[in-house]
Amino acid sequence: VQLVESGGGLVQAGGSLRLSCVASGTIFSINAMGWYRQAPGKERELVAAISSGGSTRYADSVKGRFTISRDNAKRTLYLQMNSLKPEDTAMYYCAASEAHLWEMRATTTAYWGQGTQVTVSS
Protein backbone atom coordinates (compact mmCIF):
# COMPACT_ATOMS: atom_id res chain seq x y z
CA VAL A 1 0.00 0.00 0.00
CA GLN A 2 1.38 3.40 -0.98
CA LEU A 3 0.02 6.61 0.53
CA VAL A 4 0.62 10.12 -0.78
CA GLU A 5 -0.55 13.14 1.20
CA SER A 6 -1.15 16.69 0.07
CA GLY A 7 -2.81 19.85 1.33
CA GLY A 8 -0.61 21.03 4.16
CA GLY A 9 0.61 24.58 4.46
CA LEU A 10 0.72 27.74 6.54
CA VAL A 11 -2.52 29.17 7.89
CA GLN A 12 -3.50 31.71 10.50
CA ALA A 13 -5.21 30.66 13.71
CA GLY A 14 -8.91 30.19 13.11
CA GLY A 15 -8.37 29.19 9.51
CA SER A 16 -9.00 25.93 7.69
CA LEU A 17 -7.08 23.37 5.68
CA ARG A 18 -8.04 20.12 4.00
CA LEU A 19 -5.55 17.29 3.78
CA SER A 20 -5.86 14.56 1.16
CA CYS A 21 -4.27 11.14 0.96
CA VAL A 22 -4.40 8.96 -2.15
CA ALA A 23 -3.91 5.25 -1.65
CA SER A 24 -2.60 2.84 -4.25
CA GLY A 25 -1.68 -0.81 -4.31
CA THR A 26 -3.45 -3.74 -2.68
CA ILE A 27 -5.73 -2.46 0.04
CA PHE A 28 -8.16 -5.34 0.58
CA SER A 29 -6.54 -6.14 3.96
CA ILE A 30 -6.89 -2.58 5.26
CA ASN A 31 -9.52 -2.18 7.97
CA ALA A 32 -8.92 1.40 9.03
CA MET A 33 -7.23 4.53 7.78
CA GLY A 34 -6.33 7.61 9.70
CA TRP A 35 -4.28 10.71 10.25
CA TYR A 36 -1.51 10.98 12.79
CA ARG A 37 0.50 14.06 13.67
CA GLN A 38 3.86 14.62 15.27
CA ALA A 39 5.21 17.90 16.59
CA PRO A 40 8.92 18.39 17.37
CA GLY A 41 9.85 16.68 20.61
CA LYS A 42 6.47 14.96 20.95
CA GLU A 43 5.20 11.48 20.27
CA ARG A 44 3.19 10.69 17.18
CA GLU A 45 -0.50 10.83 18.05
CA LEU A 46 -3.62 9.60 16.31
CA VAL A 47 -5.75 12.57 15.30
CA ALA A 48 -8.62 10.84 13.52
CA ALA A 49 -9.40 7.48 11.98
CA ILE A 50 -12.14 5.90 9.91
CA SER A 51 -13.09 2.27 9.39
CA SER A 52 -13.93 0.58 6.12
CA GLY A 53 -17.56 0.83 7.19
CA GLY A 54 -17.38 4.56 7.86
CA SER A 55 -17.17 4.62 11.67
CA THR A 56 -14.89 7.34 13.01
CA ARG A 57 -12.84 8.20 16.05
CA TYR A 58 -11.13 11.46 17.01
CA ALA A 59 -8.62 12.69 19.52
CA ASP A 60 -10.31 14.81 22.19
CA SER A 61 -8.21 17.80 21.17
CA VAL A 62 -9.75 17.94 17.68
CA LYS A 63 -13.35 16.85 18.26
CA GLY A 64 -15.77 19.33 16.77
CA ARG A 65 -13.05 20.96 14.65
CA PHE A 66 -11.70 18.18 12.42
CA THR A 67 -13.65 15.82 10.18
CA ILE A 68 -12.26 12.67 8.59
CA SER A 69 -13.88 11.21 5.49
CA ARG A 70 -13.09 8.88 2.63
CA ASP A 71 -14.03 8.51 -1.02
CA ASN A 72 -13.62 4.83 -1.83
CA ALA A 73 -14.09 5.32 -5.56
CA LYS A 74 -11.18 7.76 -5.60
CA ARG A 75 -9.20 5.80 -3.00
CA THR A 76 -8.77 9.07 -1.16
CA LEU A 77 -8.81 9.91 2.53
CA TYR A 78 -9.51 13.46 3.70
CA LEU A 79 -9.06 15.47 6.85
CA GLN A 80 -10.98 18.73 6.99
CA MET A 81 -9.45 20.93 9.67
CA ASN A 82 -11.38 23.98 10.86
CA SER A 83 -10.77 26.50 13.64
CA LEU A 84 -7.08 25.68 13.57
CA LYS A 85 -4.96 26.53 16.58
CA PRO A 86 -1.18 27.04 16.90
CA GLU A 87 -1.03 23.80 18.88
CA ASP A 88 -2.23 21.95 15.77
CA THR A 89 1.14 22.70 14.16
CA ALA A 90 2.80 19.40 13.28
CA MET A 91 3.74 17.03 10.51
CA TYR A 92 0.61 15.14 9.55
CA TYR A 93 0.84 11.56 8.31
CA CYS A 94 -1.70 9.46 6.50
CA ALA A 95 -1.79 5.86 7.70
CA ALA A 96 -3.46 2.60 6.82
CA SER A 97 -3.81 -0.29 9.21
CA GLU A 98 -4.94 -3.89 9.19
CA ALA A 99 -6.11 -3.38 12.76
CA HIS A 100 -9.69 -2.48 13.46
CA LEU A 101 -10.67 1.12 14.16
CA TRP A 102 -10.37 1.14 17.96
CA GLU A 103 -7.22 -0.99 17.90
CA MET A 104 -5.35 1.34 15.55
CA ARG A 105 -2.06 2.49 17.06
CA ALA A 106 1.13 4.00 15.69
CA THR A 107 3.20 1.05 16.85
CA THR A 108 1.13 -1.45 14.87
CA THR A 109 0.29 0.63 11.81
CA ALA A 110 1.96 -0.88 8.77
CA TYR A 111 1.59 1.76 6.09
CA TRP A 112 2.55 5.42 6.20
CA GLY A 113 2.66 8.39 3.87
CA GLN A 114 5.62 10.72 3.71
CA GLY A 115 3.90 13.45 5.73
CA THR A 116 2.68 16.95 5.04
CA GLN A 117 3.51 19.94 7.23
CA VAL A 118 0.76 22.00 8.82
CA THR A 119 1.79 25.26 10.46
CA VAL A 120 -0.70 27.48 12.27
CA SER A 121 0.43 30.98 13.13
CA SER A 122 -0.99 32.96 16.03
C-alpha positions as CSV (number, residue, x, y, z in Angstrom):
1,V,0.0,0.0,0.0
2,Q,1.4,3.4,-1.0
3,L,0.0,6.6,0.5
4,V,0.6,10.1,-0.8
5,E,-0.5,13.1,1.2
6,S,-1.2,16.7,0.1
7,G,-2.8,19.8,1.3
8,G,-0.6,21.0,4.2
9,G,0.6,24.6,4.5
10,L,0.7,27.7,6.5
11,V,-2.5,29.2,7.9
12,Q,-3.5,31.7,10.5
13,A,-5.2,30.7,13.7
14,G,-8.9,30.2,13.1
15,G,-8.4,29.2,9.5
16,S,-9.0,25.9,7.7
17,L,-7.1,23.4,5.7
18,R,-8.0,20.1,4.0
19,L,-5.6,17.3,3.8
20,S,-5.9,14.6,1.2
21,C,-4.3,11.1,1.0
22,V,-4.4,9.0,-2.1
23,A,-3.9,5.2,-1.6
24,S,-2.6,2.8,-4.3
25,G,-1.7,-0.8,-4.3
26,T,-3.4,-3.7,-2.7
27,I,-5.7,-2.5,0.0
28,F,-8.2,-5.3,0.6
29,S,-6.5,-6.1,4.0
30,I,-6.9,-2.6,5.3
31,N,-9.5,-2.2,8.0
32,A,-8.9,1.4,9.0
33,M,-7.2,4.5,7.8
34,G,-6.3,7.6,9.7
35,W,-4.3,10.7,10.3
36,Y,-1.5,11.0,12.8
37,R,0.5,14.1,13.7
38,Q,3.9,14.6,15.3
39,A,5.2,17.9,16.6
40,P,8.9,18.4,17.4
41,G,9.8,16.7,20.6
42,K,6.5,15.0,20.9
43,E,5.2,11.5,20.3
44,R,3.2,10.7,17.2
45,E,-0.5,10.8,18.1
46,L,-3.6,9.6,16.3
47,V,-5.8,12.6,15.3
48,A,-8.6,10.8,13.5
49,A,-9.4,7.5,12.0
50,I,-12.1,5.9,9.9
51,S,-13.1,2.3,9.4
52,S,-13.9,0.6,6.1
53,G,-17.6,0.8,7.2
54,G,-17.4,4.6,7.9
55,S,-17.2,4.6,11.7
56,T,-14.9,7.3,13.0
57,R,-12.8,8.2,16.0
58,Y,-11.1,11.5,17.0
59,A,-8.6,12.7,19.5
60,D,-10.3,14.8,22.2
61,S,-8.2,17.8,21.2
62,V,-9.7,17.9,17.7
63,K,-13.3,16.9,18.3
64,G,-15.8,19.3,16.8
65,R,-13.0,21.0,14.7
66,F,-11.7,18.2,12.4
67,T,-13.6,15.8,10.2
68,I,-12.3,12.7,8.6
69,S,-13.9,11.2,5.5
70,R,-13.1,8.9,2.6
71,D,-14.0,8.5,-1.0
72,N,-13.6,4.8,-1.8
73,A,-14.1,5.3,-5.6
74,K,-11.2,7.8,-5.6
75,R,-9.2,5.8,-3.0
76,T,-8.8,9.1,-1.2
77,L,-8.8,9.9,2.5
78,Y,-9.5,13.5,3.7
79,L,-9.1,15.5,6.9
80,Q,-11.0,18.7,7.0
81,M,-9.4,20.9,9.7
82,N,-11.4,24.0,10.9
83,S,-10.8,26.5,13.6
84,L,-7.1,25.7,13.6
85,K,-5.0,26.5,16.6
86,P,-1.2,27.0,16.9
87,E,-1.0,23.8,18.9
88,D,-2.2,22.0,15.8
89,T,1.1,22.7,14.2
90,A,2.8,19.4,13.3
91,M,3.7,17.0,10.5
92,Y,0.6,15.1,9.5
93,Y,0.8,11.6,8.3
94,C,-1.7,9.5,6.5
95,A,-1.8,5.9,7.7
96,A,-3.5,2.6,6.8
97,S,-3.8,-0.3,9.2
98,E,-4.9,-3.9,9.2
99,A,-6.1,-3.4,12.8
100,H,-9.7,-2.5,13.5
101,L,-10.7,1.1,14.2
102,W,-10.4,1.1,18.0
103,E,-7.2,-1.0,17.9
104,M,-5.4,1.3,15.6
105,R,-2.1,2.5,17.1
106,A,1.1,4.0,15.7
107,T,3.2,1.1,16.8
108,T,1.1,-1.4,14.9
109,T,0.3,0.6,11.8
110,A,2.0,-0.9,8.8
111,Y,1.6,1.8,6.1
112,W,2.6,5.4,6.2
113,G,2.7,8.4,3.9
114,Q,5.6,10.7,3.7
115,G,3.9,13.4,5.7
116,T,2.7,17.0,5.0
117,Q,3.5,19.9,7.2
118,V,0.8,22.0,8.8
119,T,1.8,25.3,10.5
120,V,-0.7,27.5,12.3
121,S,0.4,31.0,13.1
122,S,-1.0,33.0,16.0
